[in-house]
Amino acid sequence: MLQFVREIPIRIVLQETPSSRRGFLFHLAAGFSRQDGQLDPLSGMSVNLMHVDSWLAEVKARAEQNSCSDLHGLMQAIRSELSGKATSQGAQLCSLMLREERGWSLSWSQDEDPAGIRWAYSHYLEMLPLTGNFELLRVSLTWLRPSSCDADLPHEGFKIMKSLQNTSGLSELLEKLKPFKGTTLSSGCLLEDIRIHLCSQDILLTL
C-alpha cells in the first residue's frame, strides 16, 4: 500500500510520579494513504499533505503543552486522534512511530499488528576478549506490548543484558541470546526481535 510519511519533532515531558520528571525529544513519523487506494490525478498524491501537516501541528501542540505520565497511552491517544482526522478526509492512518533521539522507539503498523505497539530499546555491551580487538555492541530488543501490559521493558532488557556479562566472544553471545527470542512475559509482552550491531564494523546480526 502506497503511503506518504511526514515527520516532526516533539518535545515530551514524562512525569510518572510527582517527584520524577524527564524530558524526551521524539521524532513523530506518521504514514497516511487514501481509503480507496487511489491517487489524485492532478497532484499524484494519495493524501492532502497540507491537511496532514495541520494534523501533526495540532498533535505536537497538544503533546508539548502538558506533561504525560504514560508513553503507551500517549501513543494510543495520538493514533486515535490522527486516525479520526484522516477518516474525516477520506484517508487512513497506516503507520506511526515515536523515535526518541537517544535510540529507542515506539511504533504501530496497521498491516503488521493493529492491536499492539512495538517498543524497541537499545542496550550497549563492551566485549573485551583477552586476545583480539575490543568491540562495542548495540543490542536492540523489540517488544510487542499489548495495551494492558504494565511491564517495565527497559528493566526487562537490563536483566537480559546482565545475563550476558563475562561473555567471551560473539558466538557465545549469540548462543546466550537465542533462548530469549520469543519470550512472553506474564504481562503479555512478547520479545519478538533481537538485533546485534557490531558498531566498529557496521555489521548487523538479527536473531
C-alpha positions in Angstrom: 0.0 0.0 0.0 1.4 3.4 -1.0 1.6 5.8 1.9 3.0 9.2 2.5 5.0 9.7 5.7 5.6 13.0 7.4 7.9 13.5 10.4 8.0 16.3 13.0 10.0 16.7 16.3 8.0 16.7 19.6 9.4 17.6 23.0 7.7 15.4 25.6 7.9 15.7 29.4 7.3 12.5 31.1 6.2 12.7 34.8 5.1 9.3 36.2 5.2 10.5 39.8 5.2 13.9 41.5 9.0 13.6 42.1 10.1 12.1 38.8 10.3 14.3 35.7 12.2 13.6 32.5 12.4 15.3 29.1 12.5 13.4 25.8 12.9 14.6 22.2 10.8 12.3 19.9 10.6 12.3 16.2 7.0 11.5 15.2 6.5 9.9 11.8 3.0 9.2 10.6 2.1 7.4 7.3 -1.2 8.0 5.5 -3.0 6.7 2.5 -6.4 7.2 0.9 -9.1 4.8 2.0 -10.0 3.9 -1.7 -6.3 3.4 -2.5 -6.5 5.9 -5.4 -4.2 8.7 -6.3 -5.2 12.2 -7.1 -4.6 12.5 -10.9 -3.6 16.2 -10.6 -1.3 16.1 -7.6 -0.1 12.5 -7.9 -0.6 12.1 -4.1 -2.9 9.9 -2.1 -3.5 12.4 0.7 -3.6 16.2 1.0 -0.3 16.9 2.7 -1.5 20.4 3.8 -4.1 18.6 5.9 -1.6 16.1 7.2 0.8 18.9 8.3 -2.0 20.7 10.1 -3.0 17.5 11.9 0.6 16.9 13.0 0.9 20.5 14.2 -2.2 20.1 16.4 -0.9 16.9 17.8 2.5 18.5 18.5 1.0 21.5 20.2 -1.2 19.3 22.5 1.6 16.9 23.4 4.1 19.7 24.3 1.6 21.7 26.3 1.3 19.3 29.3 3.4 16.6 30.9 2.3 13.0 30.3 2.5 10.0 32.6 2.3 7.1 30.2 4.0 7.0 26.8 2.0 4.0 25.7 -1.2 5.9 26.5 0.2 9.0 24.7 0.9 6.8 21.6 -2.6 5.4 21.7 -4.1 8.9 22.0 -2.0 10.3 19.0 -3.0 7.2 17.0 -6.7 7.8 17.8 -6.6 11.5 17.0 -4.8 11.1 13.7 -7.0 8.2 12.7 -10.1 10.3 13.3 -8.8 13.3 11.4 -7.7 11.1 8.5 -11.0 9.3 8.2 -12.9 12.6 8.1 -10.9 13.4 4.9 -11.2 10.0 3.2 -7.8 8.9 4.3 -6.4 6.4 6.8 -3.5 6.2 9.2 -1.3 3.3 8.2 1.7 3.6 10.5 3.0 5.6 13.4 6.4 5.9 15.1 7.8 7.8 18.0 11.6 7.6 17.8 13.5 9.1 20.7 16.7 11.0 20.0 18.7 8.6 22.2 17.9 5.5 20.2 14.6 3.8 21.3 11.2 3.9 19.8 7.5 3.1 19.9 5.8 2.1 16.6 2.5 0.9 15.3 1.6 -0.5 11.9 -1.9 -1.2 10.6 -0.6 -4.1 8.4 1.5 -5.9 11.0 -0.4 -5.8 14.2 -3.3 -3.3 14.6 -3.8 -4.2 18.4 -0.3 -3.8 19.8 2.6 -1.3 19.9 6.2 -2.2 19.4 8.8 -0.9 21.8 12.4 -1.1 20.7 15.2 -0.4 23.2 19.0 -0.4 22.6 21.5 -1.6 25.2 25.2 -1.4 24.8 27.7 -4.2 25.6 31.5 -3.9 25.7 33.2 -7.1 24.5 36.8 -7.2 25.9 38.5 -10.5 24.9 41.9 -11.4 26.4 43.2 -11.6 22.9 41.9 -9.7 19.9 40.2 -6.4 19.4 37.7 -4.7 21.7 34.2 -4.5 20.2 31.3 -2.2 21.2 27.9 -4.0 20.6 24.5 -2.4 20.4 21.8 -5.0 21.3 18.4 -3.9 20.2 15.3 -5.6 21.7 11.9 -5.2 20.1 8.9 -6.0 22.3 5.3 -6.3 21.2 3.4 -4.7 24.0 -0.4 -5.1 24.3 -2.4 -2.2 25.7 -3.0 -4.0 29.0 0.8 -4.5 29.7 2.4 -2.7 32.6 5.9 -4.3 32.4 9.0 -2.1 32.8 10.5 -3.1 29.5 13.9 -1.2 29.9 14.3 -3.1 33.2 13.5 -6.4 31.4 16.2 -5.6 28.9 18.7 -4.8 31.6 18.1 -8.2 33.2 18.8 -9.8 29.8 22.0 -7.7 29.4 23.1 -8.6 32.9 23.0 -12.3 32.0 25.4 -11.6 29.1 28.2 -10.4 31.4 31.5 -12.2 31.1 30.7 -13.4 27.6 33.9 -14.3 26.0 33.1 -14.0 22.3 30.4 -13.3 19.7 29.5 -17.0 19.2 28.8 -17.4 22.9 26.8 -14.1 23.0 24.6 -15.4 20.2 24.0 -18.7 22.0 23.1 -16.9 25.2 20.7 -14.5 23.4 18.8 -17.1 21.2 16.7 -18.5 24.1 15.3 -15.1 24.9 13.7 -14.6 21.5 10.0 -15.3 21.7 10.0 -14.9 25.4 6.5 -13.9 26.6 6.3 -12.1 30.0 3.4 -12.7 32.4 2.1 -9.3 31.4 1.7 -10.5 27.8 4.7 -8.7 26.3 6.5 -10.7 23.6 10.2 -10.3 22.8 9.9 -10.7 19.0 13.2 -9.4 17.7 16.8 -9.2 18.7 19.5 -7.4 16.7 23.2 -7.1 17.4 25.1 -4.3 15.8 28.9 -4.5 15.8 29.4 -0.8 15.9 33.1 -0.5 14.8 32.5 -2.8 11.8 28.9 -1.7 10.9 27.7 -5.3 10.9 24.1 -6.1 11.8 23.1 -9.5 13.0 19.4 -10.5 13.5 18.2 -13.4 15.6 
